């Protein structure tokens, strides 16, 4: 499942602030992104149709049905399969080579890899 950036922005508000009314989401996205109320309501409808959120009375209270972790996992899986031919080592190598990591961050990464190896 691929979530559009505009849909992710709606979900991000719900992840950060919890269930909100459609009006509260529209106000938040107007402040953050300059979206008009109609734009936000269109995105809320789209997200509801796709099963990303639930809207219910009173006041069209919106609740995210997808967690941030679930979306992150799906996005990572998509990236891994489509851009790195399923190779996790190539993905990690790409991430590490593009960003300068501190010695501490490299040690943390090494510890994580060792822990993962122990679990297998």
C-alpha contacts under 8 A as a table, 3 or more apart, distances in Angstrom:
res1	aa1	res2	aa2	distance
1	X	74	X	6.75
1	X	75	X	7.81
2	X	74	X	7.82
2	X	75	X	6.97
3	X	7	X	6.25
3	X	8	X	6.36
3	X	71	X	7.96
4	X	7	X	5.20
4	X	8	X	6.21
5	X	8	X	4.92
5	X	9	X	6.23
6	X	9	X	5.14
6	X	10	X	6.66
6	X	43	X	7.30
7	X	10	X	5.26
7	X	11	X	6.37
7	X	43	X	6.38
7	X	46	X	7.96
7	X	47	X	6.43
8	X	11	X	4.98
8	X	12	X	5.90
9	X	12	X	4.98
9	X	13	X	6.54
10	X	13	X	5.48
10	X	14	X	6.79
10	X	25	X	7.49
10	X	29	X	7.82
10	X	40	X	7.80
10	X	43	X	7.32
10	X	44	X	7.25
11	X	14	X	5.07
11	X	15	X	6.07
11	X	52	X	7.88
11	X	53	X	7.88
11	X	64	X	6.39
12	X	15	X	4.93
12	X	16	X	6.06
12	X	68	X	7.81
13	X	16	X	5.25
13	X	17	X	5.94
13	X	18	X	7.61
13	X	25	X	6.98
13	X	28	X	7.66
14	X	17	X	5.23
14	X	18	X	4.78
14	X	19	X	5.92
14	X	20	X	6.89
14	X	25	X	7.97
14	X	62	X	7.83
14	X	63	X	6.76
14	X	64	X	6.07
15	X	18	X	5.65
15	X	64	X	7.10
15	X	67	X	7.35
15	X	68	X	6.87
17	X	20	X	7.45
18	X	63	X	7.05
18	X	64	X	7.91
19	X	61	X	6.59
19	X	62	X	5.44
19	X	63	X	4.66
19	X	64	X	7.23
20	X	24	X	6.00
20	X	25	X	6.42
20	X	61	X	5.49
20	X	62	X	5.38
20	X	63	X	6.96
21	X	24	X	5.18
21	X	25	X	6.37
21	X	59	X	5.83
21	X	60	X	5.46
21	X	61	X	4.13
21	X	62	X	5.63
22	X	25	X	5.14
22	X	26	X	6.12
22	X	41	X	7.07
22	X	44	X	7.58
22	X	59	X	7.09
22	X	60	X	5.67
22	X	61	X	6.31
22	X	62	X	6.45
23	X	26	X	5.03
23	X	27	X	6.19
23	X	37	X	7.87
23	X	59	X	7.92
24	X	27	X	5.08
24	X	28	X	6.19
25	X	28	X	5.07
25	X	29	X	6.15
25	X	40	X	7.50
26	X	29	X	5.23
26	X	30	X	5.97
26	X	35	X	7.54
26	X	36	X	7.39
26	X	37	X	5.36
26	X	40	X	5.49
26	X	41	X	7.30
27	X	30	X	5.08
27	X	31	X	6.33
27	X	37	X	7.57
28	X	31	X	5.27
28	X	32	X	6.18
29	X	32	X	4.92
29	X	33	X	5.40
29	X	34	X	6.50
29	X	35	X	5.80
29	X	40	X	7.31
30	X	33	X	5.50
30	X	34	X	4.21
30	X	35	X	4.55
30	X	36	X	6.13
30	X	37	X	7.37
31	X	34	X	5.77
31	X	35	X	7.84
35	X	39	X	6.09
35	X	40	X	6.60
36	X	39	X	5.28
36	X	40	X	6.57
37	X	40	X	5.21
37	X	41	X	6.17
38	X	41	X	5.07
38	X	42	X	6.09
39	X	42	X	5.14
39	X	43	X	6.29
40	X	43	X	5.04
40	X	44	X	6.07
41	X	44	X	4.92
41	X	45	X	6.14
42	X	45	X	5.16
42	X	46	X	6.21
43	X	46	X	4.97
43	X	47	X	6.05
44	X	47	X	5.11
44	X	48	X	6.06
44	X	53	X	7.89
45	X	48	X	5.08
45	X	49	X	6.09
46	X	49	X	5.12
46	X	50	X	6.25
47	X	50	X	5.16
47	X	51	X	6.20
47	X	52	X	5.06
47	X	53	X	5.90
48	X	51	X	5.04
48	X	52	X	5.71
48	X	53	X	4.95
48	X	54	X	5.77
48	X	55	X	6.97
49	X	52	X	7.67
50	X	53	X	7.98
51	X	54	X	7.17
51	X	65	X	7.03
52	X	64	X	6.19
52	X	65	X	5.24
52	X	66	X	5.69
53	X	62	X	6.51
53	X	63	X	5.45
53	X	64	X	4.30
53	X	65	X	4.74
53	X	66	X	7.12
54	X	61	X	7.90
54	X	62	X	5.50
54	X	63	X	5.26
54	X	64	X	6.49
54	X	65	X	6.61
55	X	60	X	5.19
55	X	61	X	5.35
55	X	62	X	4.50
55	X	63	X	6.65
56	X	59	X	7.36
56	X	60	X	4.86
56	X	61	X	5.18
56	X	62	X	6.66
57	X	60	X	4.94
57	X	61	X	5.97
58	X	61	X	6.18
64	X	67	X	7.06
66	X	70	X	6.40
66	X	71	X	6.84
67	X	70	X	5.18
67	X	71	X	6.42
68	X	71	X	5.22
68	X	72	X	6.07
69	X	72	X	5.02
69	X	73	X	6.07
70	X	73	X	5.15
70	X	74	X	6.21
71	X	74	X	5.14
71	X	75	X	6.08
72	X	75	X	5.11
72	X	76	X	6.04
73	X	76	X	5.10
73	X	77	X	6.10
74	X	77	X	5.08
74	X	78	X	6.13
75	X	78	X	5.06
75	X	79	X	6.14
76	X	79	X	5.06
76	X	80	X	5.99
77	X	80	X	5.05
77	X	81	X	6.12
78	X	81	X	5.31
78	X	82	X	5.90
79	X	82	X	5.31
79	X	83	X	5.40
79	X	84	X	6.98
80	X	83	X	5.77
80	X	84	X	5.03
80	X	85	X	6.43
80	X	86	X	5.07
80	X	87	X	6.56
80	X	88	X	6.61
80	X	91	X	6.66
81	X	84	X	5.83
81	X	85	X	4.92
81	X	86	X	4.34
81	X	87	X	7.58
82	X	85	X	5.88
82	X	86	X	7.38
83	X	86	X	7.96
84	X	87	X	5.45
84	X	88	X	7.43
84	X	90	X	6.35
84	X	91	X	6.20
87	X	90	X	5.42
87	X	91	X	6.54
88	X	91	X	5.01
88	X	92	X	6.17
89	X	92	X	5.16
89	X	93	X	5.98
90	X	93	X	5.01
90	X	94	X	6.01
91	X	94	X	5.13
91	X	95	X	6.27
92	X	95	X	5.10
92	X	96	X	6.06
93	X	96	X	5.17
93	X	97	X	5.94
94	X	97	X	5.28
94	X	98	X	6.22
95	X	98	X	5.43
95	X	99	X	6.53
96	X	99	X	5.59
96	X	100	X	7.10
96	X	101	X	7.14
97	X	100	X	7.07
101	X	104	X	7.91
101	X	105	X	5.76
101	X	106	X	6.23
102	X	105	X	5.11
102	X	106	X	6.26
103	X	106	X	5.12
103	X	107	X	6.20
104	X	107	X	5.08
104	X	108	X	6.22
105	X	108	X	4.99
105	X	109	X	6.17
106	X	109	X	5.03
106	X	110	X	6.11
107	X	110	X	4.97
107	X	111	X	6.10
108	X	111	X	5.05
108	X	112	X	6.19
109	X	112	X	5.09
109	X	113	X	6.23
110	X	113	X	5.13
110	X	114	X	6.18
111	X	114	X	5.06
111	X	115	X	6.14
112	X	115	X	5.09
112	X	116	X	6.18
113	X	116	X	5.07
113	X	117	X	6.16
114	X	117	X	5.01
114	X	118	X	6.25
115	X	118	X	5.09
115	X	119	X	6.41
116	X	119	X	5.21
116	X	120	X	6.72
117	X	120	X	5.39
